[in-house]
């Protein structure tokens, strides 16, 4: 009998009757989009849950990130220092807004931007730093803030993976000038598609509202050039219902994550991420790095072996953004991206989602151990 195929992720769906209650409310009001009552309710729920001052909801995380860049009114044509080890959305947002991405190497232990290498990349054209909390692992937020403050740069966080992550018991969304979160279906917390911006400065709220609604202030005033990025009532409904289950789902992810760590700890060919005591994690991904000390054991070989055994991992993030044809011209010859290239060429993310059975985790690890033996 063929075993079930296990994919790298699986969207969480709440009880259908709870979602239907929200749909009944939509049918009752007839309000489908443009700041409906459920949209406003969900926004307030998120602010309370995450302990942040301001939140603006979006139809997806990518448009939220573009709006984050635009709303800060950075000098046009400038450079934004970012990481090459991320989803292409991060760099696409920078280019789409008219800025030049400058790639910084990453740390080998958590795959985030190496703050010690940022200063060498700062020029008179630099206008901002845009780090990514990769796999929900927080960047060194304190050092990044010190650098941004010293050089008078804006600090924009791509926190797509980092819902409910905390540093020193403070929400990850309270760091920097502005942070973007993704609420895509594959994320820890989702609203089918969706995203939001979190920020301290309340003055940004009105500008963000314009930018995500074509730049329109009212029927006769269009003070900004914006896009259409509003979250609708159906997305907000899913988000509102899912928020009730987020603590339970993260707790389940933690059990799975911890089980992986325990089972893989003696495999010398596999590197896992070490957890830090001052971080509250959301266990959004389980990445492994295949050590390169054995030519017979490779990332691609392991990925193929897993797929052959009905396990579908992901080479996440590969290829490195700076190696894509669209971005090769933005990689300065002086930039040393040795660690980022090493990680991208050897990274693999394993299946993790709330209802993944521990016996399936054991099956996955058994296959990995069989390949690396």
N, C-alpha and C positions, 0 to 999 in steps of 0.2 A: 504493500500500500504506500503510495507516494505521500511523503510528509508535506505539511502545509508550508507554503512559502512565507517567510518572515521578511518584511520590508523594514527599511531603516527608521521609518516613522509611521504613525497612524493617527489621524485626527481624532480628538476626543469629541464625542457627541453626547449632550446631556439628555435626560429623559424627555422623550418627544412631547409628553403632555405639558411639561413646563414651558417648552418653546411655543407650543400651540397657544398657551395663555397669552404670551406676548403678541402672537399673530392676531388673536382675537381683539386685543387692544388696538392694533394697527387698523383693523377693519372697522372698529368702533369709531376711531377718530378720523380715519381717512387721511391721516398725515403720514406720508411715506418717506420724505426726505426734507432737507433744509431745516435742521435744528428742531426736529420733532420732540415730543415729550419723552420718548424712550431714549433718544440720543442724549438729552439733557440729564435724564436719570442715570444713565450709564456713566456719563462724565463725572457726576458727583460721586458715584459709587467708587470709581477708580481713584479719585482724589483722596477719598477717605481711606480706602484700602492701602494705597501706596504712601500716604502721608506726604503728599506734594501739594504745593500752593496752586499751581495752574496746569490745566490739561486742555489741549485742543485735539479733538478726534478727527481722523482722516479715513478715507476710503481704502488706503493702503499705506504701508510704511515707506515705500519709495517716494511718493509725492510728499509725505510728511517730511522726509529728509531734505528734499529739494526746497521745501518751504522754510525749513529751519535755516538753511544757508541764505535764502533770499531775505528773510525777515530781519536779519542782523545788519543789512545794508553795508556789506563789506566793500572795500574799494574794488571797482571792476578790473578784471584782468589779472588779479593777483593769484598767488599760489597758496594751496592748502595742503599741509603735510598730513599724510594718511598712511594706512597700512596696505601692502599689496596682498595680504593674506586675509581675504574677506570675500563676501559675495559681490558680484559685479555691480550691484545696485549702488554700493557706496561710492565707487569711482564714477559711475555714470551720473550720479546726482551732482558731483563736483563739476564735471564737464558740461552737463546740461545747463548749469547755472552760470557758465562762462568763466570758470576758474581752472587752473592747472593743477592736477594732482602731483604731489611730490612724494615718492614712496620711501618710507622708513623701514628698516629691518625690524624683526620681531624678537621676542625672548623665546628661548628654547623650552622653558618650563610651562608657560601658560599661553604661548602663541600670540600674545598681545604686542602692540608697539613697544619697542625698547626705548624708554624715555631718555636713556643716556646717549642716544644717537640722534636726538631731535635737534639739539643746538647747532650741530654742524650743517644742518639742512636749512636753517633759517637765513633768509636774505631780506633785502629791503622790499622784496615783492611778496613776502609771506604775510598773509592776512588772518590765517586761522589754522588750528590743529583739529583734525577730525579722526580721533581714535575709535576703535571698535572693541566692545567687550566680547571677544571671540568665544563662542560656545557658552556664553553666559559667565565666563570667567572675568572678573572685573580687572580693568587696567589699574595701574598705579595712579589712582585719581589724585592723590595729594601731590606727587611729584609733577604730574601733568599740569595741575593748577599752578604750581610754583613757576613752571616754565612759561605758561601762558601769561601769567601776571607780570613776570619779569620783562617779557618781550612785547607786552601790550597786544596780545593776540586773543581772538575769540576761540573758545573751546567748545566744540560741537561734538556730542557723543552719538555714535551709532550704537544704540542699545537694543538692537533688534532681537537679540537672544536673551536679554537680561531681565525679563519681567520678574518682579518681586525679589531681585537680588539686592543684598544690602552689604555695605562696607562699614564696619564699626557700628553696626545697628542703625545705619542711616541709609535710606533708599538710594539706590544707584542713580535715580532720576533727580536727585538733589545736588548733583555735582555738575560742574561746567556751566556754560551760559544757557545751553538748551540740549535736550536729549530726545532722540527718536526711539520709539518702540514699535515693533511689528506685531500685529495681531493676525497674522496669516494662519491658515488652518493647520499648518505643520508645527506651529509654535506651542510652547507650554500653555499659553493663554491665547485664545483666538476669538475672533468675531467673524468667522468664515474668511473674509479678507478684512483688512483694516490696519490701523496704526494710530499712534498719537504722538504729540509733542508734549514734553513736560519742561517747565521753565520757572525761574524765580521771579523774573521781572514782569509784573502784571501789565506793563505798558505794551508788551509784545502781543497781548491777546487780540487787540483790535486789528493790528496789522496782519496777524496770522488769519484772522477771520476773513479779511479782504482777499488775501492771497489764495485761500482755498475755495473762493467763490468768484473766480474770474476777476478779482480786484474790485468787485462792486461794493460800494458803501450803501447806496440806496438806488432807487429807480433812475435818478438823474446824475449820480456822482460815481465815477469809477477812478479812484485815486491811485490804484496800483495795477500793474500788469500781472494777473494771476492765472491760476488754472482751475479746473473743476476737481476738487479733491475731498468733497464732503462725505462723511459717513452717513449712510441711510438708516432708516428705522429697522430694517431686517438685520443688518449687521449689528446694530446696537442691541437688538433683542438677543441675538446669539451671545454677544459679549456679556450682557447683563446676567443671563442664565449661567453661562460658563464660570463667571466670577465666583459663584456660590460653591463651585467644586475645585477651585484652584489649590487650596491648601491640601485637600485630600489627594489630588493628582500629583502635586509636588512630593508629598510624603511617599506615594507609591513609586515615583521615579527615584527617590533617594534609596529605597530598598533595592531596586534593580541596579542602580549605579554602584552601591556598596557591594552587592553580590558579584558584579563584574570585577571590581577591584580585588576582592578576596580570591576569586578563582584565577585571576591573571597575575597575581603578585609574584609567583615563582617562575614565570615565563621570562627568561632573560632576553628574549627577542622582541618583547613588547614593552613600550614605554606608555605609562598612563599619567594623567594629570594628578598631582598631589593637591589635596584640599588644605586650605589655610583656616586657622582658627577664628580669624576676625571677619570671615565672610559667611553670609547666609546665601547659599546656592539655590538654584532652581533645577539643577540636574537636567538641563535641556538637551544635552548631547553627551554621548560617550565616545570621545575620540581616542584612538590609539596611534602610536607612531611605531613603525616597524624599524628596529635597529638595523643598521647597514653593515654589521660586522660579519655577515654571512651572505655570500653572493647567491646562494641557493634559496634564500628566503627573501622575498621581495613583496612590496606592497601590492603590486599588480598580480603577482602570483597568488597571494593570500586572497585578494578580492575575487579572482577567478575561481579559486577553490571553494570559497564560501558560496558563491552563486551556483556552482555545480551542485552544492548541497542544499539548495533552496533557501539560502540566506542572502539577502540583497543589501550590502553595505553601501557607503557612498564615499568617494574620494573627495572629501569636503575639507579644505578648499583647494581644488586643483582644476585647471592649471592656475599658477600664480597670476594675478591680474597684470602685473608688470611684464609678463611674458606673452600676453595676448597681443595680436597684431594691432589692435586699436590703441594700445597703451605703450608699446615699445619706445615710442618717441618721447614719452614722458619720464622715462627712467634715466636719470643723469648717469653718466659714466662713472661719476665719483660715488654713487650710491652702492654700498656693499649690502646686498640682500642675501648673503650666504645662508643665514639661518632660515629665512623665509623660504628660500628655494629647497633647502634640505627638508623642512617640515612638509611643504606642499608635495614633494616627490615621495613622501613616505607615510602620509596621513591616511587614516581610514576611520570613518565614524560607524559605529555598530548600532544595531536596532535598540531603541529605547522609547517606550511610551507606557502610559499608566497601566494598561491591562496586559502587558507582556508578561507571560508566565515565567517564574523563576526556573522552571524546567527547560524552557526555551533558551534562557540565558546559559544554562549549563550545557545545552546542546551546542550553542554557538561557540562557547569557549572550548568545548571538546573538539570541535572542528578546527579551531585555531591551533590548539595544542597538537593536534594530529598533523597539521601542515608544518608547524615549526619544529616538530620533534627531530 
